Amino acid sequence: MGDSLRVLIAEDEYLNLMGLKSNLEHLGHKVIGEAGDGREAIRLAEELKPDLVLMDINMPDIDGIEAIKEINKKTALPYIIISGYHDKELIDKAKKAGVFAYLVKPVKEKDLQIAIEICLERFNEFRALEKEYTDMKKTLEERKYIERAKGILMDRNKLREAEAMQILQKQSRDSNKKLIDVAKEIIEADNILQKYRK
């Protein structure tokens, strides 16, 4: 079923923990950590950085959903929530916390396998969207600097937009620097000159 995953199990009931561990190992995965309460789950997730977390929803100290929220503040991981019952309110809370799959005890090996595949697929889609958003945000930020630098060149040298862009591109090639870096240098130089013009 694909590559072996490093899995953290957070489950306070010993028999359920052993059942999940046995199923995971049978599916070819490695259990790298076992947590008996929510606080320990948070610590182990941060320390071990697993490929997947199986989290019981009802955990001592800090419940599974709160533990996931805490972990998510530092690192995004794929989670499967394990619960003793079908509860719409709990399912809604799990979705809001960023859970990618939900299983009800007792967990059968085949159900676990399917949940893992769906969870990882959704998690990878989430990461791709997150990267796309970050890249788009970065591109927009860079465009603002380039437009500002173009404006400075146009204003100071009475150039048309196309001419100012050509100067930026030529400077980028000649100095072997990114266009954004050249734009920032022009803006910085203009800011210094503005001080002396006053």
C-alpha positions as a LaTeX table, in Angstrom:
\begin{tabular}{lrrr}
\hline
Residue & $x$ (\AA) & $y$ (\AA) & $z$ (\AA) \\
\hline
Met1 & 0.00 & 0.00 & 0.00 \\
Gly2 & 2.77 & 2.43 & $-0.82$ \\
Asp3 & 5.55 & 3.72 & 1.39 \\
Ser4 & 5.88 & 2.93 & 5.06 \\
Leu5 & 4.74 & 5.76 & 7.32 \\
Arg6 & 6.11 & 6.87 & 10.69 \\
Val7 & 2.97 & 7.00 & 12.87 \\
Leu8 & 2.18 & 8.51 & 16.27 \\
Ile9 & $-0.75$ & 6.93 & 18.13 \\
Ala10 & $-2.51$ & 8.93 & 20.85 \\
Glu11 & $-4.87$ & 6.53 & 22.64 \\
Asp12 & $-5.42$ & 6.14 & 26.39 \\
Glu13 & $-7.09$ & 2.69 & 26.27 \\
Tyr14 & $-4.38$ & 0.02 & 26.16 \\
Leu15 & $-6.35$ & $-2.60$ & 24.17 \\
Asn16 & $-7.33$ & $-0.05$ & 21.51 \\
Leu17 & $-3.74$ & 1.19 & 21.35 \\
Met18 & $-2.42$ & $-2.36$ & 20.84 \\
Gly19 & $-5.08$ & $-3.06$ & 18.19 \\
Leu20 & $-4.20$ & 0.10 & 16.24 \\
Lys21 & $-0.48$ & $-0.65$ & 16.54 \\
Ser22 & $-0.96$ & $-4.20$ & 15.30 \\
Asn23 & $-3.08$ & $-3.03$ & 12.33 \\
Leu24 & $-0.55$ & $-0.33$ & 11.38 \\
Glu25 & 2.38 & $-2.74$ & 11.55 \\
His26 & 0.46 & $-5.30$ & 9.51 \\
Leu27 & $-0.10$ & $-2.58$ & 6.89 \\
Gly28 & 3.66 & $-2.01$ & 6.79 \\
His29 & 3.87 & 1.17 & 8.88 \\
Lys30 & 6.08 & 1.94 & 11.88 \\
Val31 & 4.69 & 3.23 & 15.17 \\
Ile32 & 7.29 & 5.74 & 16.40 \\
Gly33 & 5.40 & 7.03 & 19.43 \\
Glu34 & 2.53 & 6.21 & 21.79 \\
Ala35 & 0.79 & 8.88 & 23.85 \\
Gly36 & $-1.61$ & 8.18 & 26.73 \\
Asp37 & $-2.91$ & 11.73 & 27.04 \\
Gly38 & $-3.31$ & 14.90 & 24.97 \\
Arg39 & $-0.35$ & 16.74 & 26.50 \\
Glu40 & 2.00 & 13.84 & 25.74 \\
Ala41 & 0.59 & 13.68 & 22.19 \\
Ile42 & 1.49 & 17.35 & 21.64 \\
Arg43 & 5.02 & 16.81 & 22.99 \\
Leu44 & 5.65 & 13.68 & 20.91 \\
Ala45 & 4.22 & 15.23 & 17.72 \\
Glu46 & 6.57 & 18.21 & 18.05 \\
Glu47 & 9.54 & 16.04 & 18.98 \\
Leu48 & 9.10 & 13.13 & 16.52 \\
Lys49 & 7.46 & 14.92 & 13.56 \\
Pro50 & 5.50 & 11.83 & 12.40 \\
Asp51 & 4.09 & 11.29 & 8.89 \\
Leu52 & 0.65 & 10.58 & 10.38 \\
Val53 & $-1.13$ & 10.95 & 13.74 \\
Leu54 & $-3.94$ & 8.68 & 14.95 \\
Met55 & $-5.66$ & 10.63 & 17.74 \\
Asp56 & $-8.34$ & 9.39 & 20.12 \\
Ile57 & $-10.91$ & 12.14 & 20.58 \\
Asn58 & $-11.46$ & 11.52 & 24.32 \\
Met59 & $-8.04$ & 11.84 & 25.92 \\
Pro60 & $-7.15$ & 12.66 & 29.54 \\
Asp61 & $-5.68$ & 16.08 & 30.40 \\
Ile62 & $-6.23$ & 17.63 & 26.92 \\
Asp63 & $-8.76$ & 16.10 & 24.50 \\
Gly64 & $-7.72$ & 14.99 & 21.01 \\
Ile65 & $-9.21$ & 17.98 & 19.17 \\
Glu66 & $-7.52$ & 20.53 & 21.46 \\
Ala67 & $-4.25$ & 18.60 & 21.11 \\
Ile68 & $-4.53$ & 18.79 & 17.30 \\
Lys69 & $-5.17$ & 22.55 & 17.48 \\
Glu70 & $-2.04$ & 22.98 & 19.62 \\
Ile71 & 0.11 & 20.88 & 17.30 \\
Asn72 & $-1.21$ & 22.77 & 14.25 \\
Lys73 & 0.09 & 26.05 & 15.70 \\
Lys74 & 3.65 & 24.80 & 15.10 \\
Thr75 & 3.41 & 22.21 & 12.35 \\
Ala76 & 0.78 & 20.85 & 9.96 \\
Leu77 & 0.38 & 17.07 & 10.11 \\
Pro78 & $-2.18$ & 14.63 & 8.70 \\
Tyr79 & $-4.58$ & 13.43 & 11.42 \\
Ile80 & $-7.08$ & 10.62 & 11.71 \\
Ile81 & $-9.46$ & 10.98 & 14.66 \\
Ile82 & $-10.53$ & 7.80 & 16.44 \\
Ser83 & $-13.79$ & 7.99 & 18.39 \\
Gly84 & $-16.00$ & 5.66 & 20.38 \\
Tyr85 & $-19.16$ & 6.96 & 18.69 \\
His86 & $-20.74$ & 8.73 & 15.75 \\
Asp87 & $-21.44$ & 12.21 & 17.06 \\
Lys88 & $-22.22$ & 15.03 & 14.63 \\
Glu89 & $-20.96$ & 17.70 & 17.03 \\
Leu90 & $-17.64$ & 15.89 & 17.48 \\
Ile91 & $-17.30$ & 15.32 & 13.73 \\
Asp92 & $-17.89$ & 19.05 & 13.09 \\
Lys93 & $-15.29$ & 19.98 & 15.72 \\
Ala94 & $-12.83$ & 17.52 & 14.17 \\
Lys95 & $-13.34$ & 19.03 & 10.70 \\
Lys96 & $-12.73$ & 22.55 & 12.05 \\
Ala97 & $-9.53$ & 21.37 & 13.79 \\
Gly98 & $-8.10$ & 20.17 & 10.47 \\
Val99 & $-8.75$ & 16.42 & 10.72 \\
Phe100 & $-8.62$ & 14.57 & 7.40 \\
Ala101 & $-10.39$ & 11.32 & 8.39 \\
Tyr102 & $-12.61$ & 10.01 & 11.21 \\
Leu103 & $-12.89$ & 6.39 & 12.38 \\
Val104 & $-15.19$ & 4.79 & 14.94 \\
Lys105 & $-13.95$ & 2.08 & 17.33 \\
Pro106 & $-13.37$ & $-0.78$ & 17.02 \\
Val107 & $-11.15$ & 0.07 & 14.04 \\
Lys108 & $-10.82$ & $-2.66$ & 11.43 \\
Glu109 & $-7.59$ & $-2.96$ & 9.45 \\
Lys110 & $-9.28$ & $-2.41$ & 6.07 \\
Asp111 & $-11.08$ & 0.71 & 7.34 \\
Leu112 & $-7.78$ & 2.02 & 8.70 \\
Gln113 & $-6.05$ & 1.41 & 5.37 \\
Ile114 & $-8.76$ & 3.31 & 3.47 \\
Ala115 & $-8.74$ & 6.15 & 6.02 \\
Ile116 & $-4.94$ & 6.47 & 5.73 \\
Glu117 & $-5.12$ & 6.71 & 1.94 \\
Ile118 & $-7.91$ & 9.32 & 2.02 \\
Cys119 & $-6.20$ & 11.25 & 4.83 \\
Leu120 & $-2.86$ & 11.47 & 2.99 \\
Glu121 & $-4.54$ & 12.42 & $-0.29$ \\
Arg122 & $-6.46$ & 15.24 & 1.39 \\
Phe123 & $-3.39$ & 16.37 & 3.31 \\
Asn124 & $-1.31$ & 16.52 & 0.10 \\
Glu125 & $-4.07$ & 18.55 & $-1.60$ \\
Phe126 & $-4.11$ & 20.89 & 1.39 \\
Arg127 & $-0.30$ & 21.34 & 1.23 \\
Ala128 & $-0.44$ & 22.00 & $-2.53$ \\
Leu129 & $-3.13$ & 24.67 & $-2.04$ \\
Glu130 & $-1.16$ & 26.20 & 0.83 \\
Lys131 & 1.97 & 26.38 & $-1.37$ \\
Glu132 & $-0.02$ & 27.87 & $-4.25$ \\
Tyr133 & $-1.43$ & 30.54 & $-1.92$ \\
Thr134 & 2.04 & 31.34 & $-0.50$ \\
Asp135 & 3.56 & 31.55 & $-3.99$ \\
Met136 & 0.74 & 33.81 & $-5.22$ \\
Lys137 & 1.12 & 36.08 & $-2.17$ \\
Lys138 & 4.88 & 36.30 & $-2.78$ \\
Thr139 & 4.36 & 37.10 & $-6.48$ \\
Leu140 & 1.93 & 39.91 & $-5.60$ \\
Glu141 & 4.37 & 41.35 & $-3.06$ \\
Glu142 & 7.21 & 41.22 & $-5.59$ \\
Arg143 & 5.03 & 42.87 & $-8.24$ \\
Lys144 & 4.37 & 45.81 & $-5.88$ \\
Tyr145 & 8.13 & 46.43 & $-5.51$ \\
Ile146 & 8.74 & 46.12 & $-9.26$ \\
Glu147 & 5.88 & 48.54 & $-10.04$ \\
Arg148 & 7.23 & 51.01 & $-7.50$ \\
Ala149 & 10.77 & 50.78 & $-8.91$ \\
Lys150 & 9.39 & 51.25 & $-12.43$ \\
Gly151 & 7.51 & 54.33 & $-11.23$ \\
Ile152 & 10.72 & 55.79 & $-9.77$ \\
Leu153 & 12.63 & 55.24 & $-13.03$ \\
Met154 & 9.78 & 56.73 & $-15.08$ \\
Asp155 & 9.48 & 59.76 & $-12.81$ \\
Arg156 & 13.21 & 60.51 & $-12.43$ \\
Asn157 & 14.20 & 59.84 & $-16.06$ \\
Lys158 & 10.99 & 60.80 & $-17.92$ \\
Leu159 & 10.65 & 57.28 & $-19.31$ \\
Arg160 & 7.69 & 55.31 & $-20.61$ \\
Glu161 & 6.65 & 52.19 & $-18.64$ \\
Ala162 & 8.10 & 49.76 & $-21.21$ \\
Glu163 & 11.45 & 51.59 & $-21.15$ \\
Ala164 & 11.60 & 51.54 & $-17.36$ \\
Met165 & 10.88 & 47.80 & $-17.38$ \\
Gln166 & 13.65 & 47.20 & $-19.94$ \\
Ile167 & 16.13 & 49.04 & $-17.69$ \\
Leu168 & 15.09 & 46.91 & $-14.71$ \\
Gln169 & 15.45 & 43.69 & $-16.74$ \\
Lys170 & 18.85 & 44.74 & $-18.15$ \\
Gln171 & 20.15 & 45.63 & $-14.68$ \\
Ser172 & 18.87 & 42.25 & $-13.43$ \\
Arg173 & 20.76 & 40.41 & $-16.20$ \\
Asp174 & 23.94 & 42.50 & $-15.95$ \\
Ser175 & 24.20 & 42.19 & $-12.16$ \\
Asn176 & 23.02 & 38.55 & $-12.15$ \\
Lys177 & 20.38 & 39.47 & $-9.56$ \\
Lys178 & 16.68 & 38.72 & $-9.35$ \\
Leu179 & 14.36 & 41.41 & $-10.67$ \\
Ile180 & 12.85 & 41.83 & $-7.19$ \\
Asp181 & 16.32 & 42.49 & $-5.68$ \\
Val182 & 17.11 & 45.12 & $-8.32$ \\
Ala183 & 13.72 & 46.76 & $-7.67$ \\
Lys184 & 14.38 & 46.88 & $-3.91$ \\
Glu185 & 17.82 & 48.43 & $-4.49$ \\
Ile186 & 16.29 & 51.16 & $-6.66$ \\
Ile187 & 13.62 & 51.89 & $-4.04$ \\
Glu188 & 16.23 & 51.97 & $-1.27$ \\
Ala189 & 18.52 & 54.30 & $-3.28$ \\
Asp190 & 15.57 & 56.57 & $-4.02$ \\
Asn191 & 14.64 & 56.70 & $-0.31$ \\
Ile192 & 18.20 & 57.79 & 0.54 \\
Leu193 & 18.16 & 60.45 & $-2.19$ \\
Gln194 & 14.77 & 61.71 & $-1.01$ \\
Lys195 & 16.28 & 62.47 & 2.43 \\
Tyr196 & 18.96 & 64.66 & 0.84 \\
Arg197 & 16.48 & 66.40 & $-1.44$ \\
Lys198 & 14.48 & 67.68 & 1.53 \\
\hline
\end{tabular}
